[in-house]
Structures are given as C-alpha cells and as structure tokens.
Amino acid sequence: MPTPFALTHDPFKDLQTLQEKMRGPWIGYLSYDLGRQIEQLPNQTQQDRDWPLIELNYCPGFLLHDS
C-alpha cells in the first residue's frame, strides 16, 4: 500500500511519521542492523544482503487466537 505522505528514508523519523499518521496495527520487523543507526559499531562483516532495515505492513484487520 503506497503511503499518502512522503517518507524521508531516515528510519526513526519515518517510524514516528507512520505512528502519527496511521495508527496500527502494524506487523513486520526491525532489523538487527538498525542498531548501526543508533551507535557506531565495528564493521566486522561484509554487507552481502540487500535487506531493508525496517519492513512493516499495515494490517487494518486482524485475527487474535488465544488458546
């Protein structure tokens, strides 16, 4: 679903915008490499995958099962 507003490609600003403009429910993940946006970590590994830092999908309806 395309967003009705512009994203900045700054992960934390975009998360805040999503929270303000489109209240959840959201489902997805925040990658481990997102930590590199918060603190400077040694680069000991090779960037061999082109996976997004954040992947979220808006879910207007959901099913909850509690057994």
Secondary structure, 3 states (H helix, E strand, C coil): CCCCCCCCCCHHHHHHHHHHHCCCCEEEEECHHHHHHCCCCCCCCCCCCCCCCEEEEECCCCCCCCC
